[in-house]
Amino acid sequence: MKILVTVKQVAVVEDEFEIDGLSIDDRYVTDDLNEWDDYAVEAAVQIREAGEDVEVVAVTIGDADTEDTIRQALAKGADRAIRVWDDALAEAGLLDPETKARLLAAVAEEEDPDLVLTGVQSADDGFGATGVTLAEKIGFEWAAVVNALDLDRKAGVAHVHRELEGGVDELTDVSLPAVLTIQTGINEPRYASLRGIRQAQSKELAEYGLSDLGLSAADVESPLEQTALYEPESESDATVFEGSAEETAAELAGVLRERGVGQ
């Protein structure tokens, strides 16, 4: 069995920051593995640990600066990794879910996985659409926002719980091959051990350009264009009460009465 896990490097921004043109000043930014993808990697590794003949392959779209991030997936237990990048991708700018799914679909066609796991969304763009778009492109069944997973390899079925709006939890069966988008909280992602970090340096990390995947620059022309970046204005001010518990409780009660709370 082969599991393909899509991962992404995202920017982690400090609480206080400055904007430099169309990006946040590098002084206030660090790079890390996307939180949702971390849970997807853990889900894949747990499946591998529970059975035999399971290979976990991590794939990312990114330039050479993303290598440390995808090696995090290797350090956490992925068997090998793939990084997709091309000069045409650098020129394309902000990639939309359709374009990302097209790239990942080309990798999936090469790898022929039985199961694809993605994070529900990324912490930067937050589109939440790449996983399900990928499923449509490769013709796999899919389930989104999965917060519990029980894989029956013999029957070729994934028993999943999906988190729906209004706190509804749906139980459904998805036949393999399938794409599942993984929600945070489905497991507890492991920390990369020192041994895992050392082993990650010797694990295979293949680099694919567009031509390697049978694609051209025309296939990655994204319809999205970033025109501005700004910090949204706060719609309301916060009131901070200072003093003893008795003093602040009285002030808070007065504010609540003025606003009609409890009347």
C-alpha positions as CSV (number, residue, x, y, z in Angstrom):
1,M,0.0,0.0,0.0
2,K,1.2,3.5,-0.8
3,I,0.1,6.7,0.9
4,L,0.8,10.0,-0.6
5,V,0.8,13.0,1.8
6,T,0.8,16.5,0.6
7,V,2.6,19.0,2.8
8,K,3.3,22.8,2.6
9,Q,5.7,25.2,4.1
10,V,3.9,28.2,5.6
11,A,5.0,31.5,7.2
12,V,4.7,31.9,10.9
13,V,4.3,35.6,11.7
14,E,5.1,37.3,15.0
15,D,2.3,39.2,16.8
16,E,3.9,42.5,16.0
17,F,5.2,42.9,12.5
18,E,5.8,45.3,9.6
19,I,4.7,44.9,6.0
20,D,7.2,45.4,3.2
21,G,5.4,45.8,-0.1
22,L,3.4,42.6,-0.9
23,S,4.9,40.6,2.0
24,I,5.7,40.8,5.6
25,D,9.2,41.9,6.5
26,D,11.5,38.8,6.8
27,R,12.5,39.9,10.3
28,Y,9.1,38.9,11.6
29,V,8.7,35.6,9.8
30,T,9.8,32.0,10.3
31,D,8.9,29.0,8.1
32,D,7.3,25.8,9.4
33,L,5.3,22.8,8.3
34,N,1.7,23.6,7.9
35,E,-0.3,22.6,11.0
36,W,-3.0,20.6,9.2
37,D,-0.4,18.8,7.1
38,D,1.4,17.8,10.3
39,Y,-1.7,15.9,11.4
40,A,-1.9,14.3,7.9
41,V,1.7,13.1,8.1
42,E,1.0,11.6,11.5
43,A,-2.1,9.8,10.3
44,A,-0.1,8.3,7.4
45,V,2.8,7.2,9.7
46,Q,0.4,5.6,12.1
47,I,-1.2,3.5,9.3
48,R,2.3,2.5,8.2
49,E,3.2,1.5,11.8
50,A,0.0,-0.6,12.2
51,G,0.5,-2.7,9.1
52,E,3.0,-4.2,6.7
53,D,4.1,-3.2,3.2
54,V,3.0,0.4,3.6
55,E,5.1,3.2,2.1
56,V,4.5,6.9,3.0
57,V,5.6,9.4,0.4
58,A,5.5,13.2,1.2
59,V,5.1,15.7,-1.6
60,T,5.4,19.5,-1.6
61,I,5.4,22.3,-4.1
62,G,8.2,24.8,-3.3
63,D,11.6,26.0,-4.1
64,A,14.9,24.9,-2.5
65,D,14.1,26.9,0.7
66,T,11.3,24.4,1.5
67,E,13.7,21.5,1.7
68,D,14.0,21.7,5.5
69,T,10.3,21.7,5.9
70,I,9.7,18.6,3.8
71,R,12.5,16.9,5.6
72,Q,10.4,17.4,8.8
73,A,7.9,15.0,7.2
74,L,10.8,12.5,6.6
75,A,12.1,13.0,10.2
76,K,8.6,12.2,11.5
77,G,8.4,8.9,9.6
78,A,7.7,9.4,5.9
79,D,9.8,7.0,3.8
80,R,10.7,9.4,1.0
81,A,9.8,12.8,-0.4
82,I,9.2,14.7,-3.6
83,R,9.6,18.4,-4.2
84,V,8.1,20.0,-7.2
85,W,9.4,23.3,-8.5
86,D,10.2,25.1,-11.7
87,D,11.1,28.6,-12.9
88,A,7.7,28.8,-14.4
89,L,6.2,28.3,-11.0
90,A,8.3,31.1,-9.6
91,E,7.0,33.4,-12.3
92,A,3.4,32.3,-11.7
93,G,3.2,33.9,-8.3
94,L,0.3,33.0,-6.0
95,L,-1.0,29.6,-7.0
96,D,-4.7,28.8,-6.8
97,P,-6.1,25.4,-5.7
98,E,-6.8,24.4,-9.3
99,T,-3.1,24.9,-10.3
100,K,-1.8,23.2,-7.1
101,A,-4.1,20.2,-7.7
102,R,-3.0,19.9,-11.3
103,L,0.6,19.6,-10.1
104,L,-0.2,17.2,-7.4
105,A,-2.3,15.1,-9.7
106,A,0.7,14.7,-12.0
107,V,2.7,13.4,-9.1
108,A,-0.2,11.1,-8.1
109,E,-0.3,9.7,-11.6
110,E,3.5,8.9,-11.3
111,E,3.2,7.4,-7.8
112,D,-0.2,5.6,-8.2
113,P,-1.1,5.8,-4.5
114,D,-3.9,3.9,-2.8
115,L,-4.6,6.7,-0.4
116,V,-3.9,10.5,-0.5
117,L,-3.9,12.5,2.7
118,T,-3.9,16.3,2.7
119,G,-4.4,18.9,5.4
120,V,-7.9,20.5,5.4
121,Q,-6.3,23.9,4.6
122,S,-3.1,25.9,4.9
123,A,-2.4,28.5,7.6
124,D,-1.5,31.1,5.0
125,D,-3.9,31.0,2.0
126,G,-6.7,29.1,3.8
127,F,-8.5,28.1,0.6
128,G,-9.4,24.7,1.9
129,A,-10.0,23.4,-1.6
130,T,-6.8,21.8,-2.9
131,G,-7.5,18.3,-1.5
132,V,-11.0,17.9,-2.9
133,T,-9.9,19.5,-6.2
134,L,-7.1,16.9,-6.4
135,A,-9.6,14.1,-5.8
136,E,-11.7,15.3,-8.8
137,K,-8.7,15.5,-11.1
138,I,-7.4,11.9,-10.3
139,G,-10.9,10.4,-10.1
140,F,-10.6,9.2,-6.5
141,E,-13.4,9.1,-3.9
142,W,-13.0,11.7,-1.2
143,A,-14.0,12.9,2.3
144,A,-13.2,16.3,3.7
145,V,-12.6,17.5,7.2
146,V,-11.8,14.0,8.6
147,N,-11.3,14.0,12.3
148,A,-11.3,10.2,12.9
149,L,-10.0,7.5,10.6
150,D,-10.2,3.7,10.7
151,L,-8.7,2.1,7.7
152,D,-9.8,-1.5,6.7
153,R,-7.1,-2.4,4.2
154,K,-8.5,-5.8,3.5
155,A,-11.9,-4.5,2.6
156,G,-10.4,-1.4,0.9
157,V,-12.5,1.0,2.9
158,A,-11.7,4.0,5.1
159,H,-14.3,4.4,7.9
160,V,-14.1,8.1,8.6
161,H,-15.8,10.7,10.9
162,R,-16.2,14.1,9.3
163,E,-16.6,17.4,11.2
164,L,-19.6,19.3,9.7
165,E,-21.1,22.6,10.5
166,G,-23.1,23.1,13.7
167,G,-21.1,20.5,15.6
168,V,-22.5,17.6,13.5
169,D,-20.2,14.5,13.3
170,E,-20.8,12.4,10.2
171,L,-19.7,8.7,9.9
172,T,-19.2,7.5,6.4
173,D,-17.3,4.9,4.4
174,V,-15.0,5.8,1.6
175,S,-13.7,3.2,-0.9
176,L,-10.1,3.2,-1.8
177,P,-8.4,4.7,-3.6
178,A,-9.4,7.9,-1.9
179,V,-8.3,11.4,-0.9
180,L,-9.0,12.4,2.7
181,T,-8.4,16.0,4.0
182,I,-7.3,15.7,7.6
183,Q,-8.6,18.0,10.4
184,T,-6.5,19.1,13.4
185,G,-7.1,17.0,16.5
186,I,-7.4,13.7,14.7
187,N,-4.2,12.6,16.5
188,E,-1.2,14.0,18.3
189,P,1.6,14.7,15.9
190,R,5.0,13.4,17.1
191,Y,8.1,15.5,17.6
192,A,10.9,14.6,15.2
193,S,13.5,12.6,17.3
194,L,17.2,13.2,16.9
195,R,17.5,9.8,15.3
196,G,14.6,10.7,12.9
197,I,16.3,14.0,12.0
198,R,19.6,12.2,11.2
199,Q,17.8,9.5,9.2
200,A,15.9,12.2,7.2
201,Q,19.1,13.5,5.8
202,S,19.8,10.2,4.0
203,K,16.2,9.5,2.8
204,E,15.3,10.1,-0.8
205,L,14.2,13.5,-1.8
206,A,13.4,13.6,-5.5
207,E,13.1,16.9,-7.3
208,Y,10.6,17.2,-10.2
209,G,10.3,20.0,-12.7
210,L,7.3,20.6,-14.9
211,S,8.7,18.6,-17.8
212,D,9.3,15.6,-15.5
213,L,5.6,15.6,-14.8
214,G,4.5,16.1,-18.4
215,L,3.4,19.7,-17.8
216,S,4.3,23.0,-19.3
217,A,4.3,26.6,-18.2
218,A,0.8,27.0,-19.6
219,D,-0.4,24.5,-17.1
220,V,0.6,26.6,-14.1
221,E,-0.8,30.0,-15.2
222,S,-2.7,31.0,-12.1
223,P,-5.7,33.3,-12.4
224,L,-4.8,34.8,-9.0
225,E,-2.8,38.0,-8.6
226,Q,-1.8,39.6,-5.3
227,T,-2.2,43.3,-5.5
228,A,-1.9,44.5,-1.9
229,L,-1.2,43.4,1.6
230,Y,-2.4,45.2,4.7
231,E,-3.4,44.7,8.3
232,P,-7.2,45.0,8.7
233,E,-8.5,47.6,11.0
234,S,-10.1,46.5,14.2
235,E,-13.8,47.0,14.2
236,S,-14.0,47.6,18.0
237,D,-11.8,48.5,20.9
238,A,-11.0,46.3,23.8
239,T,-11.6,47.6,27.3
240,V,-9.1,46.7,29.9
241,F,-10.2,46.8,33.6
242,E,-7.4,47.4,36.0
243,G,-7.6,47.1,39.8
244,S,-8.7,44.6,42.4
245,A,-11.3,41.9,41.6
246,E,-14.0,43.9,43.5
247,E,-13.2,47.1,41.6
248,T,-13.1,45.5,38.2
249,A,-16.2,43.4,38.8
250,A,-18.2,46.5,39.6
251,E,-16.9,48.3,36.5
252,L,-17.7,45.3,34.3
253,A,-21.2,45.0,35.8
254,G,-21.8,48.7,35.0
255,V,-20.7,48.3,31.4
256,L,-23.0,45.2,31.0
257,R,-26.0,47.1,32.4
258,E,-25.3,50.0,30.0
259,R,-25.4,47.6,27.1
260,G,-28.6,45.9,28.3
261,V,-27.0,42.5,29.1
262,G,-29.0,40.6,31.6
263,Q,-32.0,42.9,31.4
